[in-house]
Amino acid sequence: MFDPKFEARPAFRAQPPRDLVSELLLGMRLNGIHYKRIQMTPPFGVGFGAVEGRAQFHFVARGPVVLRLAGGAIQRLDTHDAVLLPRGGVHALLSAPDLPSRDLITYDAVPLCETVGAIISCTQESCRSKDALIFSGCMDFDLGGMHPLVASMPEVMHVGTLLDRQPEILPMLEAMQREVCMERAGYAGILARLADVVSASIVRGWVECGCGDATGWIEALRDPRLGRVIAALHREPGRDWTVAELAAEMGSSRSVFAERFLEVTGMTPVRYLTELRMRLAAQWIGRERMPIESAAHQLGYGSQAAFSRAFKRVIGRSPGAVRAAAS
């Protein structure tokens, strides 16, 4: 299925520096929280709710299936199609565009392994070859401090637009179809890992295609001089950066640098660095269980109280609350 928002850009378009793209992807964490093998007899509609900070992946092993977004937009997904919704959001998978949907969490799921469950909603009189087969994953999607990249991504990222540039994805899709349909020993765990790899490949393909029509922070990456500044901040987020040092990275005066940075990213260098630090801190404290004092020290804060105030201002919760929620 062709999505013009995800079309490969012409060769003459400026691309992010190769080393910066690598840095972006090295920081990427895309891990499945839970997956579902869904088998449905038409007519059906399965709804997916919004979960903050989570992406949603869908692979159609037997279609067609209709993807309906919260705003009413419709996309047809055929057999072998895969999509990633990087910001998740309310949406539904249906056998026809105008059908109502039933929330996924209201279906009983049979555990297949620790993170994978099976949902079967089929009529006995129907031929099983007419059932739709879908493998879906709710994913914890984090690019470390690269959160502006996620915000710049399209609502739906479609694997079909990548196959010409990344033909190595096709065998993975074919393997997913075999695993979903044949249900061999250990298939649930294999599907989960394949889903993670395909999702990461979709993200990488979007970055390598020039990030579509994204502007703002992506524009900063396309600017070789500003890109150097962004890369430097992400390499050393705990350094006591001054505007003069950042301007030197860009090779300009402080006033020209500050004006250009604000124009392109929509925030001052100081605010950008603070938000970067706090996003990293939330990851370290919550997911990686780093002591709050250690996170504060690594990010350049001499006072844990000052760190906590900045953290709550950016994240909206205290470091302790984030740690408790992760527990």
WOPERA-V21977 format. One record per pair of residues at least 24 apart in sequence whose ideal C-beta (glycine too) atoms are under 10 Angstrom apart, sorted by sequence separation. I is the first residue (numbers start at 1). J is the second residue. D is the distance in whole Angstrom. If there is no record, write none. Layout:
i:I j:J d:D
i:I j:J d:D
This chain:
i:35 j:59 d:10
i:37 j:61 d:9
i:58 j:82 d:7
i:59 j:83 d:8
i:67 j:91 d:6
i:68 j:92 d:5
i:74 j:98 d:9
i:225 j:249 d:8
i:226 j:250 d:6
i:246 j:270 d:10
i:277 j:301 d:8
i:295 j:319 d:7
i:30 j:55 d:7
i:32 j:57 d:8
i:40 j:65 d:9
i:57 j:82 d:7
i:58 j:83 d:5
i:59 j:84 d:10
i:67 j:92 d:8
i:68 j:93 d:8
i:72 j:97 d:9
i:172 j:197 d:6
i:173 j:198 d:7
i:225 j:250 d:5
i:243 j:268 d:9
i:274 j:299 d:10
i:57 j:83 d:7
i:58 j:84 d:8
i:66 j:92 d:8
i:67 j:93 d:6
i:68 j:94 d:6
i:172 j:198 d:6
i:224 j:250 d:10
i:225 j:251 d:6
i:226 j:252 d:10
i:243 j:269 d:6
i:246 j:272 d:10
i:273 j:299 d:10
i:281 j:307 d:8
i:285 j:311 d:8
i:292 j:318 d:9
i:293 j:319 d:10
i:30 j:57 d:9
i:38 j:65 d:10
i:56 j:83 d:9
i:57 j:84 d:5
i:58 j:85 d:8
i:65 j:92 d:10
i:66 j:93 d:7
i:67 j:94 d:8
i:223 j:250 d:9
i:224 j:251 d:10
i:225 j:252 d:7
i:242 j:269 d:9
i:243 j:270 d:8
i:246 j:273 d:9
i:273 j:300 d:9
i:281 j:308 d:10
i:292 j:319 d:5
i:56 j:84 d:7
i:57 j:85 d:8
i:65 j:93 d:5
i:66 j:94 d:5
i:68 j:96 d:10
i:169 j:197 d:9
i:229 j:257 d:8
i:241 j:269 d:8
i:242 j:270 d:10
i:291 j:319 d:10
i:292 j:320 d:7
i:55 j:84 d:6
i:56 j:85 d:4
i:57 j:86 d:10
i:65 j:94 d:7
i:66 j:95 d:7
i:68 j:97 d:6
i:169 j:198 d:6
i:172 j:201 d:8
i:241 j:270 d:9
i:278 j:307 d:9
i:281 j:310 d:9
i:282 j:311 d:8
i:286 j:315 d:10
i:55 j:85 d:6
i:56 j:86 d:9
i:63 j:93 d:10
i:65 j:95 d:7
i:66 j:96 d:6
i:67 j:97 d:10
i:68 j:98 d:9
i:277 j:307 d:9
i:281 j:311 d:6
i:285 j:315 d:10
i:292 j:322 d:9
i:54 j:85 d:9
i:55 j:86 d:5
i:56 j:87 d:9
i:57 j:88 d:10
i:64 j:95 d:8
i:65 j:96 d:10
i:66 j:97 d:5
i:68 j:99 d:9
i:226 j:257 d:9
i:229 j:260 d:9
i:230 j:261 d:9
i:286 j:317 d:10
i:292 j:323 d:7
i:54 j:86 d:10
i:55 j:87 d:7
i:56 j:88 d:5
i:63 j:95 d:9
i:64 j:96 d:10
i:66 j:98 d:9
i:104 j:136 d:8
i:169 j:201 d:5
i:225 j:257 d:9
i:229 j:261 d:7
i:241 j:273 d:6
i:278 j:310 d:6
i:282 j:314 d:9
i:291 j:323 d:9
i:54 j:87 d:9
i:55 j:88 d:6
i:56 j:89 d:8
i:58 j:91 d:9
i:60 j:93 d:9
i:66 j:99 d:8
i:68 j:101 d:8
i:168 j:201 d:8
i:169 j:202 d:8
i:277 j:310 d:7
i:278 j:311 d:5
i:281 j:314 d:9
i:282 j:315 d:5
i:286 j:319 d:9
i:290 j:323 d:9
i:53 j:87 d:9
i:54 j:88 d:5
i:55 j:89 d:10
i:104 j:138 d:9
i:226 j:260 d:7
i:230 j:264 d:10
i:239 j:273 d:9
i:277 j:311 d:9
i:278 j:312 d:9
i:281 j:315 d:8
i:285 j:319 d:5
i:289 j:323 d:8
i:50 j:85 d:10
i:52 j:87 d:9
i:53 j:88 d:8
i:54 j:89 d:10
i:56 j:91 d:7
i:58 j:93 d:6
i:95 j:130 d:10
i:166 j:201 d:6
i:225 j:260 d:8
i:226 j:261 d:7
i:230 j:265 d:8
i:238 j:273 d:10
i:275 j:310 d:9
i:278 j:313 d:8
i:279 j:314 d:8
i:282 j:317 d:9
i:284 j:319 d:10
i:285 j:320 d:9
i:286 j:321 d:10
i:287 j:322 d:10
i:51 j:87 d:10
i:52 j:88 d:8
i:162 j:198 d:10
i:166 j:202 d:9
i:169 j:205 d:8
i:229 j:265 d:10
i:233 j:269 d:8
i:237 j:273 d:7
i:274 j:310 d:6
i:278 j:314 d:4
i:279 j:315 d:8
i:285 j:321 d:10
i:286 j:322 d:5
i:48 j:85 d:8
i:50 j:87 d:8
i:51 j:88 d:5
i:95 j:132 d:6
i:223 j:260 d:8
i:226 j:263 d:10
i:237 j:274 d:10
i:274 j:311 d:10
i:277 j:314 d:8
i:278 j:315 d:6
i:282 j:319 d:8
i:285 j:322 d:5
i:286 j:323 d:6
i:289 j:326 d:7
i:50 j:88 d:6
i:51 j:89 d:9
i:94 j:132 d:9
i:166 j:204 d:8
i:223 j:261 d:10
i:226 j:264 d:6
i:275 j:313 d:10
i:276 j:314 d:10
i:281 j:319 d:7
i:284 j:322 d:10
i:285 j:323 d:5
i:286 j:324 d:9
i:288 j:326 d:9
i:289 j:327 d:9
i:49 j:88 d:8
i:50 j:89 d:5
i:93 j:132 d:8
i:159 j:198 d:7
i:162 j:201 d:7
i:166 j:205 d:6
i:226 j:265 d:8
i:233 j:272 d:7
i:234 j:273 d:10
i:237 j:276 d:5
i:238 j:277 d:8
i:274 j:313 d:8
i:275 j:314 d:5
i:283 j:322 d:10
i:286 j:325 d:7
i:287 j:326 d:6
i:48 j:88 d:8
i:49 j:89 d:9
i:50 j:90 d:5
i:159 j:199 d:9
i:162 j:202 d:7
i:165 j:205 d:6
i:220 j:260 d:9
i:229 j:269 d:8
i:233 j:273 d:6
i:237 j:277 d:5
i:274 j:314 d:6
i:275 j:315 d:9
i:282 j:322 d:6
i:286 j:326 d:4
i:48 j:89 d:8
i:49 j:90 d:6
i:50 j:91 d:9
i:93 j:134 d:6
i:135 j:176 d:7
i:161 j:202 d:9
i:220 j:261 d:8
i:223 j:264 d:7
i:237 j:278 d:10
i:278 j:319 d:9
i:281 j:322 d:8
i:282 j:323 d:10
i:285 j:326 d:8
i:286 j:327 d:9
i:48 j:90 d:7
i:49 j:91 d:9
i:135 j:177 d:9
i:157 j:199 d:9
i:159 j:201 d:8
i:162 j:204 d:9
i:163 j:205 d:9
i:166 j:208 d:9
i:222 j:264 d:9
i:230 j:272 d:8
i:234 j:276 d:7
i:237 j:279 d:9
i:238 j:280 d:9
i:47 j:90 d:7
i:48 j:91 d:5
i:93 j:136 d:8
i:159 j:202 d:6
i:162 j:205 d:4
i:165 j:208 d:7
i:166 j:209 d:10
i:220 j:263 d:10
i:221 j:264 d:9
i:229 j:272 d:9
i:233 j:276 d:6
i:237 j:280 d:6
i:271 j:314 d:9
i:283 j:326 d:10
i:47 j:91 d:8
i:48 j:92 d:7
i:133 j:177 d:8
i:135 j:179 d:8
i:158 j:202 d:8
i:161 j:205 d:8
i:162 j:206 d:8
i:165 j:209 d:7
i:219 j:263 d:9
i:220 j:264 d:5
i:233 j:277 d:9
i:237 j:281 d:9
i:282 j:326 d:9
i:46 j:91 d:10
i:47 j:92 d:5
i:48 j:93 d:8
i:135 j:180 d:5
i:157 j:202 d:5
i:161 j:206 d:9
i:219 j:264 d:5
i:220 j:265 d:5
i:46 j:92 d:6
i:47 j:93 d:8
i:134 j:180 d:8
i:157 j:203 d:7
i:159 j:205 d:8
i:162 j:208 d:9
i:218 j:264 d:9
i:219 j:265 d:8
i:220 j:266 d:10
i:230 j:276 d:9
i:234 j:280 d:9
i:45 j:92 d:6
i:46 j:93 d:5
i:47 j:94 d:9
i:133 j:180 d:5
i:162 j:209 d:8
i:216 j:263 d:10
i:217 j:264 d:8
i:218 j:265 d:10
i:44 j:92 d:10
i:45 j:93 d:7
i:46 j:94 d:7
i:133 j:181 d:6
i:157 j:205 d:8
i:161 j:209 d:8
i:216 j:264 d:7
i:217 j:265 d:5
i:44 j:93 d:8
i:45 j:94 d:4
i:46 j:95 d:10
i:153 j:202 d:10
i:157 j:206 d:6
i:215 j:264 d:9
i:216 j:265 d:6
i:217 j:266 d:8
i:44 j:94 d:7
i:45 j:95 d:7
i:88 j:138 d:8
i:153 j:203 d:8
i:216 j:266 d:6
i:217 j:267 d:9
i:43 j:94 d:8
i:44 j:95 d:5
i:45 j:96 d:8
i:88 j:139 d:9
i:161 j:212 d:10
i:215 j:266 d:10
i:216 j:267 d:10
i:42 j:94 d:9
i:43 j:95 d:5
i:44 j:96 d:9
i:45 j:97 d:10
i:135 j:187 d:10
i:154 j:206 d:8
i:220 j:272 d:9
i:40 j:93 d:9
i:42 j:95 d:4
i:43 j:96 d:6
i:45 j:98 d:10
i:47 j:100 d:9
i:48 j:101 d:9
i:79 j:132 d:10
i:82 j:135 d:9
i:84 j:137 d:9
i:86 j:139 d:9
i:88 j:141 d:8
i:135 j:188 d:9
i:150 j:203 d:9
i:153 j:206 d:7
i:30 j:84 d:9
i:40 j:94 d:9
i:41 j:95 d:9
i:42 j:96 d:7
i:45 j:99 d:4
i:47 j:101 d:4
i:49 j:103 d:6
i:79 j:133 d:9
i:85 j:139 d:10
i:87 j:141 d:8
i:137 j:191 d:9
i:149 j:203 d:9
i:152 j:206 d:9
i:153 j:207 d:9
i:38 j:93 d:8
i:40 j:95 d:7
i:43 j:98 d:10
i:44 j:99 d:7
i:45 j:100 d:5
i:46 j:101 d:6
i:47 j:102 d:6
i:48 j:103 d:8
i:49 j:104 d:8
i:77 j:132 d:10
i:84 j:139 d:8
i:86 j:141 d:6
i:137 j:192 d:7
i:157 j:212 d:9
i:217 j:272 d:9
i:30 j:86 d:9
i:43 j:99 d:6
i:44 j:100 d:10
i:45 j:101 d:4
i:46 j:102 d:7
i:47 j:103 d:5
i:48 j:104 d:6
i:49 j:105 d:8
i:85 j:141 d:10
i:135 j:191 d:6
i:139 j:195 d:8
i:42 j:99 d:9
i:43 j:100 d:10
i:44 j:101 d:9
i:45 j:102 d:6
i:46 j:103 d:8
i:47 j:104 d:6
i:48 j:105 d:9
i:77 j:134 d:9
i:84 j:141 d:9
i:86 j:143 d:10
i:135 j:192 d:9
i:139 j:196 d:7
i:149 j:206 d:9
i:154 j:211 d:10
i:238 j:295 d:10
i:44 j:102 d:8
i:45 j:103 d:10
i:46 j:104 d:6
i:47 j:105 d:9
i:137 j:195 d:5
i:141 j:199 d:8
i:149 j:207 d:8
i:153 j:211 d:8
i:154 j:212 d:6
i:238 j:296 d:10
i:47 j:106 d:9
i:135 j:194 d:9
i:136 j:195 d:8
i:137 j:196 d:8
i:141 j:200 d:10
i:152 j:211 d:6
i:153 j:212 d:8
i:154 j:213 d:9
i:238 j:297 d:8
i:241 j:300 d:9
i:46 j:106 d:10
i:135 j:195 d:7
i:139 j:199 d:6
i:143 j:203 d:9
i:152 j:212 d:8
i:154 j:214 d:8
i:238 j:298 d:5
i:239 j:299 d:10
i:240 j:300 d:6
i:46 j:107 d:8
i:137 j:198 d:10
i:139 j:200 d:10
i:152 j:213 d:9
i:153 j:214 d:7
i:237 j:298 d:8
i:238 j:299 d:5
i:239 j:300 d:7
i:137 j:199 d:8
i:141 j:203 d:8
i:149 j:211 d:8
i:152 j:214 d:4
i:237 j:299 d:6
i:238 j:300 d:4
i:240 j:302 d:10
i:86 j:149 d:9
i:87 j:150 d:7
i:151 j:214 d:9
i:152 j:215 d:8
i:237 j:300 d:8
i:238 j:301 d:9
i:86 j:150 d:6
i:87 j:151 d:8
i:91 j:155 d:9
i:152 j:216 d:7
i:236 j:300 d:9
i:86 j:151 d:9
i:91 j:156 d:8
i:118 j:183 d:9
i:149 j:214 d:8
i:151 j:216 d:8
i:152 j:217 d:6
i:153 j:218 d:10
i:1 j:67 d:9
i:38 j:104 d:8
i:62 j:128 d:10
i:86 j:152 d:10
i:87 j:153 d:7
i:89 j:155 d:7
i:148 j:214 d:9
i:151 j:217 d:8
i:152 j:218 d:5
i:40 j:107 d:10
i:62 j:129 d:8
i:65 j:132 d:6
i:86 j:153 d:4
i:87 j:154 d:10
i:88 j:155 d:10
i:89 j:156 d:9
i:151 j:218 d:10
i:152 j:219 d:10
i:36 j:104 d:7
i:62 j:130 d:9
i:64 j:132 d:8
i:65 j:133 d:9
i:85 j:153 d:9
i:86 j:154 d:8
i:87 j:155 d:7
i:148 j:216 d:7
i:149 j:217 d:7
i:38 j:107 d:8
i:62 j:131 d:7
i:63 j:132 d:6
i:65 j:134 d:6
i:84 j:153 d:9
i:85 j:154 d:9
i:86 j:155 d:8
i:87 j:156 d:10
i:148 j:217 d:4
i:149 j:218 d:7
i:152 j:221 d:10
i:62 j:132 d:6
i:63 j:133 d:8
i:84 j:154 d:10
i:85 j:155 d:7
i:86 j:156 d:9
i:118 j:188 d:8
i:147 j:217 d:9
i:148 j:218 d:8
i:36 j:107 d:8
i:38 j:109 d:9
i:61 j:132 d:9
i:62 j:133 d:4
i:63 j:134 d:8
i:85 j:156 d:6
i:86 j:157 d:6
i:112 j:183 d:9
i:116 j:187 d:9
i:117 j:188 d:9
i:146 j:217 d:9
i:3 j:75 d:8
i:37 j:109 d:9
i:60 j:132 d:7
i:61 j:133 d:4
i:62 j:134 d:8
i:84 j:156 d:8
i:85 j:157 d:8
i:116 j:188 d:4
i:148 j:220 d:9
i:149 j:221 d:9
i:36 j:109 d:6
i:37 j:110 d:9
i:46 j:119 d:8
i:60 j:133 d:7
i:61 j:134 d:7
i:83 j:156 d:5
i:84 j:157 d:5
i:113 j:186 d:8
i:115 j:188 d:8
i:116 j:189 d:7
i:148 j:221 d:9
i:1 j:75 d:6
i:59 j:133 d:9
i:60 j:134 d:6
i:61 j:135 d:6
i:83 j:157 d:7
i:84 j:158 d:8
i:112 j:186 d:10
i:113 j:187 d:9
i:114 j:188 d:9
i:115 j:189 d:8
i:116 j:190 d:10
i:1 j:76 d:6
i:34 j:109 d:9
i:37 j:112 d:7
i:46 j:121 d:9
i:59 j:134 d:7
i:60 j:135 d:8
i:82 j:157 d:9
i:83 j:158 d:5
i:84 j:159 d:8
i:112 j:187 d:8
i:113 j:188 d:5
i:114 j:189 d:9
i:116 j:191 d:7
i:146 j:221 d:10
i:1 j:77 d:7
i:36 j:112 d:9
i:58 j:134 d:6
i:59 j:135 d:5
i:60 j:136 d:10
i:82 j:158 d:8
i:83 j:159 d:7
i:112 j:188 d:4
i:113 j:189 d:5
i:116 j:192 d:6
i:1 j:78 d:7
i:35 j:112 d:9
i:44 j:121 d:7
i:58 j:135 d:8
i:59 j:136 d:8
i:81 j:158 d:7
i:82 j:159 d:4
i:83 j:160 d:9
i:111 j:188 d:9
i:112 j:189 d:9
i:115 j:192 d:6
i:35 j:113 d:9
i:44 j:122 d:9
i:57 j:135 d:8
i:58 j:136 d:5
i:59 j:137 d:8
i:81 j:159 d:7
i:82 j:160 d:8
i:113 j:191 d:10
i:114 j:192 d:9
i:36 j:115 d:10
i:37 j:116 d:7
i:38 j:117 d:10
i:39 j:118 d:7
i:40 j:119 d:8
i:41 j:120 d:9
i:57 j:136 d:7
i:58 j:137 d:8
i:80 j:159 d:9
i:81 j:160 d:6
i:112 j:191 d:9
i:113 j:192 d:8
i:116 j:195 d:10
i:1 j:81 d:6
i:3 j:83 d:9
i:34 j:114 d:9
i:35 j:115 d:6
i:36 j:116 d:7
i:37 j:117 d:7
i:38 j:118 d:8
i:39 j:119 d:7
i:40 j:120 d:8
i:41 j:121 d:7
i:56 j:136 d:7
i:57 j:137 d:4
i:80 j:160 d:9
i:82 j:162 d:10
i:112 j:192 d:10
i:34 j:115 d:5
i:35 j:116 d:5
i:36 j:117 d:6
i:37 j:118 d:5
i:38 j:119 d:5
i:39 j:120 d:5
i:40 j:121 d:5
i:41 j:122 d:4
i:42 j:123 d:9
i:56 j:137 d:7
i:57 j:138 d:8
i:75 j:156 d:7
i:77 j:158 d:9
i:1 j:83 d:9
i:33 j:115 d:7
i:34 j:116 d:7
i:35 j:117 d:7
i:36 j:118 d:7
i:37 j:119 d:7
i:38 j:120 d:8
i:39 j:121 d:7
i:40 j:122 d:7
i:41 j:123 d:5
i:55 j:137 d:8
i:56 j:138 d:6
i:57 j:139 d:6
i:73 j:155 d:8
i:78 j:160 d:9
i:148 j:230 d:9
i:32 j:115 d:6
i:34 j:117 d:7
i:35 j:118 d:10
i:36 j:119 d:6
i:37 j:120 d:9
i:38 j:121 d:8
i:39 j:122 d:6
i:40 j:123 d:10
i:41 j:124 d:9
i:54 j:137 d:10
i:55 j:138 d:8
i:56 j:139 d:7
i:73 j:156 d:9
i:75 j:158 d:8
i:77 j:160 d:9
i:80 j:163 d:10
i:31 j:115 d:10
i:32 j:116 d:9
i:41 j:125 d:9
i:42 j:126 d:8
i:54 j:138 d:5
i:55 j:139 d:4
i:57 j:141 d:10
i:71 j:155 d:9
i:146 j:230 d:9
i:41 j:126 d:5
i:54 j:139 d:6
i:55 j:140 d:8
i:56 j:141 d:9
i:70 j:155 d:9
i:145 j:230 d:10
i:41 j:127 d:9
i:46 j:132 d:9
i:53 j:139 d:10
i:54 j:140 d:6
i:55 j:141 d:4
i:69 j:155 d:6
i:41 j:128 d:9
i:44 j:131 d:9
i:51 j:138 d:6
i:53 j:140 d:7
i:54 j:141 d:7
i:55 j:142 d:10
i:69 j:156 d:7
i:82 j:169 d:8
i:42 j:130 d:7
i:44 j:132 d:7
i:46 j:134 d:8
i:48 j:136 d:8
i:51 j:139 d:10
i:53 j:141 d:7
i:54 j:142 d:10
i:145 j:233 d:8
i:146 j:234 d:7
i:39 j:128 d:8
i:41 j:130 d:7
i:42 j:131 d:8
i:49 j:138 d:10
i:51 j:140 d:10
i:53 j:142 d:8
i:67 j:156 d:7
i:145 j:234 d:6
i:41 j:131 d:5
i:42 j:132 d:7
i:46 j:136 d:8
i:48 j:138 d:8
i:80 j:170 d:8
i:82 j:172 d:9
i:144 j:234 d:8
i:40 j:131 d:6
i:41 j:132 d:8
i:67 j:158 d:10
i:82 j:173 d:6
i:39 j:131 d:5
i:40 j:132 d:5
i:81 j:173 d:8
i:145 j:237 d:7
i:38 j:131 d:10
i:39 j:132 d:7
i:40 j:133 d:8
i:80 j:173 d:5
i:144 j:237 d:9
i:38 j:132 d:8
i:39 j:133 d:6
i:40 j:134 d:8
i:53 j:147 d:10
i:79 j:173 d:10
i:80 j:174 d:7
i:82 j:176 d:8
i:38 j:133 d:7
i:39 j:134 d:8
i:55 j:150 d:8
i:37 j:133 d:8
i:38 j:134 d:4
i:80 j:176 d:9
i:37 j:134 d:8
i:38 j:135 d:7
i:53 j:150 d:9
i:80 j:177 d:6
i:36 j:134 d:8
i:37 j:135 d:6
i:38 j:136 d:6
i:55 j:153 d:9
i:58 j:156 d:10
i:79 j:177 d:7
i:36 j:135 d:7
i:37 j:136 d:8
i:35 j:135 d:7
i:36 j:136 d:5
i:56 j:156 d:10
i:57 j:157 d:10
i:59 j:159 d:9
i:35 j:136 d:7
i:36 j:137 d:8
i:34 j:136 d:9
i:35 j:137 d:4
i:36 j:138 d:8
i:55 j:157 d:9
i:57 j:159 d:10
i:34 j:137 d:7
i:35 j:138 d:8
i:32 j:136 d:10
i:33 j:137 d:8
i:34 j:138 d:5
i:35 j:139 d:9
i:32 j:137 d:4
i:33 j:138 d:5
i:34 j:139 d:9
i:31 j:137 d:10
i:32 j:138 d:7
i:33 j:139 d:6
i:30 j:137 d:10
i:32 j:139 d:5
i:33 j:140 d:5
i:31 j:139 d:6
i:32 j:140 d:8
i:30 j:139 d:6
i:31 j:140 d:5
i:29 j:139 d:10
i:30 j:140 d:7
i:31 j:141 d:8
i:29 j:140 d:7
i:30 j:141 d:5
i:31 j:142 d:9
i:84 j:195 d:10
i:29 j:141 d:7
i:30 j:142 d:8
i:61 j:173 d:9
i:82 j:194 d:10
i:28 j:141 d:8
i:29 j:142 d:4
i:30 j:143 d:9
i:59 j:172 d:10
i:60 j:173 d:10
i:82 j:195 d:8
i:86 j:199 d:9
i:28 j:142 d:8
i:29 j:143 d:7
i:59 j:173 d:7
i:84 j:198 d:8
i:27 j:142 d:8
i:28 j:143 d:5
i:29 j:144 d:7
i:61 j:176 d:7
i:62 j:177 d:8
i:84 j:199 d:5
i:27 j:143 d:5
i:28 j:144 d:8
i:60 j:176 d:10
i:61 j:177 d:5
i:82 j:198 d:6
i:83 j:199 d:10
i:84 j:200 d:9
i:86 j:202 d:9
i:26 j:143 d:10
i:27 j:144 d:4
i:59 j:176 d:5
i:60 j:177 d:9
i:61 j:178 d:9
i:82 j:199 d:8
i:84 j:201 d:10
i:86 j:203 d:7
i:148 j:265 d:8
i:25 j:143 d:9
i:26 j:144 d:9
i:27 j:145 d:7
i:28 j:146 d:8
i:59 j:177 d:8
i:61 j:179 d:8
i:62 j:180 d:8
i:84 j:202 d:5
i:148 j:266 d:9
i:24 j:143 d:7
i:27 j:146 d:6
i:61 j:180 d:4
i:62 j:181 d:7
i:82 j:201 d:10
i:83 j:202 d:8
i:84 j:203 d:7
i:148 j:267 d:10
i:24 j:144 d:9
i:60 j:180 d:9
i:61 j:181 d:6
i:82 j:202 d:7
i:86 j:206 d:9
i:23 j:144 d:10
i:25 j:146 d:9
i:28 j:149 d:9
i:59 j:180 d:8
i:24 j:146 d:6
i:27 j:149 d:9
i:28 j:150 d:10
i:84 j:206 d:9
i:23 j:146 d:9
i:25 j:149 d:10
i:148 j:272 d:9
i:24 j:149 d:6
i:145 j:272 d:10
i:148 j:275 d:9
i:145 j:273 d:9
i:147 j:275 d:8
i:148 j:276 d:9
i:147 j:276 d:8
i:61 j:191 d:9
i:145 j:275 d:8
i:146 j:276 d:9
i:145 j:276 d:4
i:148 j:279 d:10
i:59 j:191 d:8
i:144 j:276 d:9
i:145 j:277 d:8
i:147 j:279 d:5
i:145 j:278 d:9
i:146 j:279 d:8
i:147 j:280 d:10
i:145 j:279 d:5
i:146 j:280 d:10
i:59 j:194 d:8
i:144 j:279 d:7
i:145 j:280 d:5
i:147 j:282 d:10
i:59 j:195 d:7
i:143 j:279 d:9
i:144 j:280 d:6
i:145 j:281 d:10
i:58 j:195 d:9
i:142 j:279 d:9
i:145 j:282 d:10
i:57 j:195 d:5
i:142 j:280 d:10
i:145 j:283 d:8
i:57 j:196 d:8
i:59 j:198 d:7
i:144 j:283 d:6
i:59 j:199 d:10
i:142 j:282 d:9
i:143 j:283 d:10
i:144 j:284 d:10
i:39 j:180 d:9
i:57 j:198 d:7
i:142 j:283 d:6
i:37 j:179 d:9
i:38 j:180 d:10
i:57 j:199 d:5
i:37 j:180 d:6
i:56 j:199 d:10
i:55 j:199 d:7
i:57 j:202 d:9
i:142 j:287 d:8
i:37 j:183 d:8
i:6 j:153 d:9
i:55 j:202 d:10
i:140 j:287 d:8
i:5 j:153 d:10
i:6 j:154 d:6
i:55 j:203 d:9
i:5 j:154 d:5
i:5 j:155 d:8
i:6 j:156 d:8
i:37 j:187 d:9
i:3 j:154 d:7
i:5 j:156 d:8
i:6 j:157 d:6
i:37 j:188 d:7
i:3 j:155 d:10
i:5 j:157 d:9
i:6 j:158 d:6
i:3 j:156 d:7
i:5 j:158 d:9
i:6 j:159 d:10
i:8 j:161 d:7
i:35 j:188 d:8
i:3 j:157 d:8
i:6 j:160 d:9
i:7 j:161 d:6
i:8 j:162 d:8
i:35 j:189 d:10
i:37 j:191 d:7
i:1 j:156 d:10
i:3 j:158 d:5
i:6 j:161 d:5
i:2 j:158 d:8
i:5 j:161 d:9
i:6 j:162 d:8
i:8 j:164 d:8
i:35 j:191 d:7
i:1 j:158 d:6
i:3 j:160 d:8
i:4 j:161 d:9
i:8 j:165 d:6
i:35 j:192 d:5
i:1 j:159 d:9
i:2 j:160 d:7
i:3 j:161 d:6
i:34 j:192 d:9
i:1 j:160 d:5
i:2 j:161 d:7
i:32 j:191 d:10
i:1 j:161 d:8
i:32 j:192 d:5
i:35 j:195 d:7
i:31 j:192 d:10
i:32 j:193 d:9
i:35 j:196 d:10
i:32 j:195 d:6
i:32 j:196 d:6
i:30 j:195 d:10
i:31 j:196 d:7
i:30 j:196 d:6
i:30 j:197 d:9
i:32 j:199 d:8
i:31 j:199 d:10
i:30 j:199 d:5
i:31 j:200 d:10
i:30 j:200 d:5
i:28 j:199 d:10
i:29 j:200 d:10
i:28 j:200 d:7
i:30 j:202 d:10
i:30 j:203 d:7
i:25 j:200 d:8
i:28 j:203 d:7
i:28 j:204 d:8
i:25 j:203 d:8
i:24 j:203 d:9
i:25 j:204 d:6
i:28 j:207 d:10
i:24 j:204 d:9
i:25 j:207 d:7
i:21 j:204 d:8
i:24 j:207 d:6
i:25 j:208 d:9
i:22 j:207 d:10
i:21 j:207 d:6
i:20 j:207 d:10
i:21 j:208 d:7
i:24 j:211 d:10
i:18 j:208 d:9
i:21 j:211 d:10
i:16 j:207 d:7
i:15 j:207 d:9
i:16 j:208 d:9
i:15 j:208 d:8
i:15 j:209 d:9
i:16 j:210 d:8
i:15 j:210 d:6
i:16 j:211 d:7
i:6 j:202 d:9
i:13 j:209 d:9
i:14 j:210 d:8
i:15 j:211 d:9
i:8 j:205 d:9
i:13 j:210 d:5
i:24 j:221 d:8
i:8 j:206 d:10
i:6 j:205 d:9
i:9 j:208 d:10
i:11 j:210 d:10
i:6 j:206 d:7
i:8 j:208 d:9
i:9 j:209 d:6
i:10 j:210 d:9
i:21 j:221 d:8
i:5 j:206 d:10
i:8 j:209 d:5
i:9 j:210 d:4
i:20 j:221 d:6
i:7 j:209 d:8
i:8 j:210 d:8
i:9 j:211 d:9
i:16 j:218 d:8
i:20 j:222 d:10
i:6 j:209 d:8
i:7 j:210 d:10
i:9 j:212 d:8
i:8 j:212 d:9
i:9 j:213 d:9
i:16 j:220 d:10
i:17 j:221 d:8
i:20 j:224 d:9
i:7 j:212 d:8
i:14 j:219 d:9
i:16 j:221 d:4
i:17 j:222 d:9
i:6 j:212 d:6
i:7 j:213 d:9
i:15 j:221 d:9
i:16 j:222 d:6
i:21 j:227 d:10
i:24 j:230 d:10
i:5 j:212 d:6
i:6 j:213 d:10
i:14 j:221 d:10
i:15 j:222 d:7
i:16 j:223 d:10
i:17 j:224 d:6
i:20 j:227 d:5
i:23 j:230 d:9
i:24 j:231 d:9
i:27 j:234 d:8
i:4 j:212 d:9
i:5 j:213 d:7
i:14 j:222 d:5
i:16 j:224 d:9
i:19 j:227 d:9
i:20 j:228 d:8
i:23 j:231 d:6
i:3 j:212 d:10
i:4 j:213 d:9
i:5 j:214 d:10
i:13 j:222 d:9
i:14 j:223 d:8
i:19 j:228 d:10
i:14 j:224 d:8
i:17 j:227 d:6
i:20 j:230 d:7
i:24 j:234 d:9
i:16 j:227 d:7
i:17 j:228 d:8
i:20 j:231 d:5
i:23 j:234 d:6
i:19 j:231 d:7
i:23 j:235 d:8
i:16 j:230 d:10
i:17 j:231 d:8
i:20 j:234 d:9
i:16 j:231 d:10
i:53 j:282 d:10
i:27 j:280 d:9
i:29 j:283 d:8
i:27 j:283 d:10
i:31 j:287 d:10
i:29 j:287 d:8
